[in-house]
Amino acid sequence: MTHLLEADKVSKYFGNVIAVKDISAYLDAGEVLCILGDNGAGKSTLIKILSGVHQPAAGIATVYQDLAIVPLMSVWRNFFLGAEPTKGAPPLRYLDVRSAKQEARRHLLEMGIDIRDPDQPVGTLSGGERQAVAISRAVYFGARVLILDEPTSALGVKASGIVLRNVVRAREHGAGVVFITHNPHHAYPVGDRFVILNRGQTLGTYAKGEIDQQELVRLMAGGAELAELQHELESLTGS
Protein backbone atom coordinates (compact mmCIF):
# COMPACT_ATOMS: atom_id res chain seq x y z
CA MET A 1 0.00 0.00 0.00
CA THR A 2 1.29 3.47 -0.92
CA HIS A 3 0.87 6.03 1.84
CA LEU A 4 0.16 9.71 1.20
CA LEU A 5 3.05 10.59 3.45
CA GLU A 6 5.72 8.44 5.05
CA ALA A 7 8.71 9.21 7.26
CA ASP A 8 11.23 6.45 7.97
CA LYS A 9 13.66 6.99 10.86
CA VAL A 10 13.84 10.76 10.40
CA SER A 11 16.55 12.48 12.45
CA LYS A 12 17.70 16.08 12.79
CA TYR A 13 20.53 17.51 14.88
CA PHE A 14 21.46 21.10 15.64
CA GLY A 15 25.10 20.70 16.59
CA ASN A 16 25.09 18.27 19.51
CA VAL A 17 21.42 18.90 20.27
CA ILE A 18 18.99 16.19 19.18
CA ALA A 19 15.91 17.82 17.66
CA VAL A 20 14.32 14.56 16.46
CA LYS A 21 15.81 11.09 16.30
CA ASP A 22 14.62 8.02 14.39
CA ILE A 23 11.00 9.15 14.01
CA SER A 24 8.88 6.96 11.76
CA ALA A 25 5.28 7.69 10.81
CA TYR A 26 2.89 7.40 7.89
CA LEU A 27 -0.36 9.00 6.80
CA ASP A 28 -3.12 7.67 4.55
CA ALA A 29 -5.95 9.49 2.78
CA GLY A 30 -8.98 10.21 4.93
CA GLU A 31 -7.31 9.85 8.31
CA VAL A 32 -5.98 12.05 11.09
CA LEU A 33 -2.50 11.42 12.47
CA CYS A 34 -1.90 13.24 15.76
CA ILE A 35 1.64 14.23 16.70
CA LEU A 36 1.65 14.92 20.43
CA GLY A 37 4.33 16.31 22.67
CA ASP A 38 5.12 19.02 25.18
CA ASN A 39 7.22 22.10 24.41
CA GLY A 40 10.65 21.03 23.17
CA ALA A 41 9.47 17.56 22.17
CA GLY A 42 10.46 18.09 18.53
CA LYS A 43 7.04 18.70 16.99
CA SER A 44 7.99 21.90 15.13
CA THR A 45 11.18 20.37 13.72
CA LEU A 46 9.28 17.31 12.53
CA ILE A 47 6.61 19.29 10.69
CA LYS A 48 9.26 21.44 9.01
CA ILE A 49 10.87 18.26 7.72
CA LEU A 50 7.54 16.79 6.59
CA SER A 51 6.39 19.98 4.85
CA GLY A 52 9.71 20.71 3.15
CA VAL A 53 10.53 24.11 4.58
CA HIS A 54 13.45 24.65 2.21
CA GLN A 55 11.78 22.97 -0.76
CA PRO A 56 7.99 22.99 -0.91
CA ALA A 57 6.45 19.52 -0.94
CA ALA A 58 3.87 18.81 -3.64
CA GLY A 59 0.31 18.43 -2.40
CA ILE A 60 1.15 19.32 1.20
CA ALA A 61 -0.33 22.41 2.86
CA THR A 62 0.83 23.50 6.31
CA VAL A 63 -1.37 25.74 8.44
CA TYR A 64 1.04 27.40 10.89
CA GLN A 65 -0.02 29.14 14.07
CA ASP A 66 0.13 32.57 12.38
CA LEU A 67 -2.27 31.21 9.70
CA ALA A 68 -0.73 33.20 6.82
CA ILE A 69 -3.81 35.40 6.58
CA VAL A 70 -4.15 39.18 6.36
CA PRO A 71 -6.48 40.40 9.16
CA LEU A 72 -7.47 43.66 7.42
CA MET A 73 -8.40 41.95 4.16
CA SER A 74 -11.82 40.46 3.51
CA VAL A 75 -12.69 36.81 3.94
CA TRP A 76 -12.94 36.16 0.20
CA ARG A 77 -9.65 37.93 -0.57
CA ASN A 78 -7.88 35.82 2.06
CA PHE A 79 -9.51 32.66 0.75
CA PHE A 80 -8.16 33.23 -2.78
CA LEU A 81 -5.00 35.11 -1.80
CA GLY A 82 -2.48 34.61 -4.61
CA ALA A 83 -4.88 32.50 -6.70
CA GLU A 84 -7.74 34.87 -7.44
CA PRO A 85 -10.24 33.78 -10.13
CA THR A 86 -10.29 35.96 -13.24
CA LYS A 87 -12.36 36.25 -16.38
CA GLY A 88 -12.07 37.89 -19.77
CA ALA A 89 -9.59 37.35 -22.60
CA PRO A 90 -5.86 38.17 -22.23
CA PRO A 91 -4.45 40.74 -21.91
CA LEU A 92 -7.66 42.22 -20.49
CA ARG A 93 -8.38 39.63 -17.84
CA TYR A 94 -9.79 41.00 -14.59
CA LEU A 95 -10.68 39.79 -11.13
CA ASP A 96 -13.98 37.91 -10.97
CA VAL A 97 -15.12 39.35 -7.66
CA ARG A 98 -18.66 37.96 -7.76
CA SER A 99 -17.54 34.41 -8.45
CA ALA A 100 -14.80 34.61 -5.78
CA LYS A 101 -17.26 35.74 -3.11
CA GLN A 102 -19.81 33.07 -4.02
CA GLU A 103 -17.24 30.28 -4.17
CA ALA A 104 -15.56 31.25 -0.90
CA ARG A 105 -18.88 31.43 0.94
CA ARG A 106 -20.10 28.15 -0.58
CA HIS A 107 -17.01 26.21 0.40
CA LEU A 108 -16.81 27.71 3.88
CA LEU A 109 -20.46 26.77 4.40
CA GLU A 110 -19.64 23.26 3.23
CA MET A 111 -16.96 23.15 5.94
CA GLY A 112 -19.48 24.32 8.53
CA ILE A 113 -18.69 28.06 8.63
CA ASP A 114 -21.55 30.41 7.70
CA ILE A 115 -19.94 33.68 6.58
CA ARG A 116 -22.91 35.89 5.79
CA ASP A 117 -20.76 38.71 4.45
CA PRO A 118 -17.61 37.56 2.59
CA ASP A 119 -16.52 41.22 2.50
CA GLN A 120 -15.99 41.37 6.27
CA PRO A 121 -12.34 41.55 7.38
CA VAL A 122 -10.90 38.26 8.55
CA GLY A 123 -9.71 40.05 11.69
CA THR A 124 -13.34 40.37 12.84
CA LEU A 125 -13.77 36.59 12.92
CA SER A 126 -13.19 34.47 15.99
CA GLY A 127 -9.94 32.53 16.32
CA GLY A 128 -11.68 29.28 15.42
CA GLU A 129 -13.30 30.82 12.36
CA ARG A 130 -9.96 32.19 11.17
CA GLN A 131 -8.45 28.72 11.54
CA ALA A 132 -11.42 27.37 9.58
CA VAL A 133 -10.76 29.81 6.73
CA ALA A 134 -7.13 28.67 6.53
CA ILE A 135 -8.09 24.97 6.64
CA SER A 136 -10.89 25.38 4.11
CA ARG A 137 -8.59 27.27 1.75
CA ALA A 138 -6.04 24.45 1.82
CA VAL A 139 -8.70 21.80 1.16
CA TYR A 140 -10.26 23.87 -1.64
CA PHE A 141 -6.95 24.18 -3.48
CA GLY A 142 -6.45 20.43 -3.43
CA ALA A 143 -4.07 19.75 -0.57
CA ARG A 144 -3.87 15.99 -0.15
CA VAL A 145 -1.93 16.32 3.10
CA LEU A 146 -2.89 19.02 5.58
CA ILE A 147 -0.47 19.73 8.44
CA LEU A 148 -1.97 21.73 11.31
CA ASP A 149 0.50 23.27 13.74
CA GLU A 150 -1.11 23.65 17.19
CA PRO A 151 -4.37 24.98 15.72
CA THR A 152 -6.19 25.06 19.08
CA SER A 153 -3.34 26.24 21.33
CA ALA A 154 -4.63 29.78 21.94
CA LEU A 155 -8.36 29.12 21.56
CA GLY A 156 -11.21 28.74 24.02
CA VAL A 157 -13.58 25.79 24.15
CA LYS A 158 -16.06 27.03 21.53
CA ALA A 159 -13.39 28.16 19.05
CA SER A 160 -11.47 24.90 19.52
CA GLY A 161 -14.67 23.03 18.70
CA ILE A 162 -14.90 24.86 15.37
CA VAL A 163 -11.35 23.84 14.50
CA LEU A 164 -11.84 20.20 15.52
CA ARG A 165 -15.01 19.94 13.43
CA ASN A 166 -13.05 21.26 10.45
CA VAL A 167 -10.33 18.66 11.04
CA VAL A 168 -13.01 15.97 10.75
CA ARG A 169 -14.51 17.60 7.65
CA ALA A 170 -11.09 17.79 5.98
CA ARG A 171 -10.71 14.06 6.64
CA GLU A 172 -14.18 13.46 5.17
CA HIS A 173 -13.06 15.31 2.03
CA GLY A 174 -10.34 12.67 1.64
CA ALA A 175 -7.39 14.69 2.90
CA GLY A 176 -4.81 13.18 5.21
CA VAL A 177 -4.45 15.41 8.26
CA VAL A 178 -1.39 15.70 10.51
CA PHE A 179 -2.61 17.34 13.70
CA ILE A 180 0.21 18.65 15.91
CA THR A 181 -0.84 19.45 19.46
CA HIS A 182 0.19 19.27 23.11
CA ASN A 183 -3.45 18.73 24.14
CA PRO A 184 -4.49 15.05 24.25
CA HIS A 185 -8.08 16.05 25.02
CA HIS A 186 -8.26 17.71 21.60
CA ALA A 187 -6.33 14.99 19.79
CA TYR A 188 -8.18 11.91 20.98
CA PRO A 189 -11.71 12.70 19.69
CA VAL A 190 -10.52 13.37 16.11
CA GLY A 191 -7.39 11.21 15.82
CA ASP A 192 -7.07 7.84 14.13
CA ARG A 193 -3.46 7.26 15.19
CA PHE A 194 -1.16 8.96 17.69
CA VAL A 195 2.60 9.54 17.68
CA ILE A 196 3.90 10.68 21.07
CA LEU A 197 7.18 12.62 21.16
CA ASN A 198 9.40 13.36 24.13
CA ARG A 199 12.70 15.26 23.78
CA GLY A 200 12.98 14.43 20.10
CA GLN A 201 12.26 10.73 20.40
CA THR A 202 9.08 8.74 20.09
CA LEU A 203 7.39 7.07 23.03
CA GLY A 204 5.32 5.01 20.64
CA THR A 205 2.73 5.06 17.88
CA TYR A 206 -0.77 3.88 18.69
CA ALA A 207 -3.97 3.30 16.74
CA LYS A 208 -7.09 4.59 18.45
CA GLY A 209 -8.21 1.07 19.27
CA GLU A 210 -4.91 0.40 21.06
CA ILE A 211 -5.03 3.24 23.57
CA ASP A 212 -7.71 5.07 25.53
CA GLN A 213 -7.74 8.76 26.33
CA GLN A 214 -6.64 8.26 29.93
CA GLU A 215 -3.53 6.34 28.86
CA LEU A 216 -2.78 8.94 26.19
CA VAL A 217 -2.91 11.65 28.84
CA ARG A 218 -0.64 9.59 31.11
CA LEU A 219 1.97 9.12 28.38
CA MET A 220 1.79 12.79 27.44
CA ALA A 221 2.29 13.80 31.07
CA GLY A 222 5.40 11.67 31.39
CA GLY A 223 3.99 8.67 33.24
CA ALA A 224 6.62 7.93 35.90
CA GLU A 225 7.61 11.62 36.10
CA LEU A 226 3.99 12.56 36.83
CA ALA A 227 3.70 9.88 39.54
CA GLU A 228 6.92 11.12 41.13
CA LEU A 229 5.68 14.71 41.06
CA GLN A 230 2.36 13.69 42.58
CA HIS A 231 4.17 11.85 45.39
CA GLU A 232 6.39 14.90 46.02
CA LEU A 233 3.41 17.25 46.16
CA GLU A 234 1.58 14.96 48.56
CA SER A 235 4.64 14.96 50.82
CA LEU A 236 4.84 18.77 50.76
CA THR A 237 1.14 19.24 51.53
CA GLY A 238 1.09 16.46 54.13
CA SER A 239 -1.79 14.67 52.37
Salt bridges, closest charged atoms under 4 A:
ASP28 OD1 - HIS3 ND1 2.54
GLU31 OE2 - ARG193 NH2 2.45
ASP96 OD1 - LYS87 NZ 3.93
GLU103 OE2 - ARG106 NH2 2.84
GLU110 OE1 - ARG106 NH1 3.11
GLU110 OE2 - HIS173 NE2 2.78
ASP114 OD1 - ARG105 NH2 3.06
ASP119 OD2 - LYS101 NZ 2.80
GLU150 OE2 - LYS43 NZ 3.71
GLU150 OE1 - HIS182 ND1 3.04
ASP192 OD2 - ARG171 NH1 3.21
GLU215 OE2 - ARG218 NH2 2.88
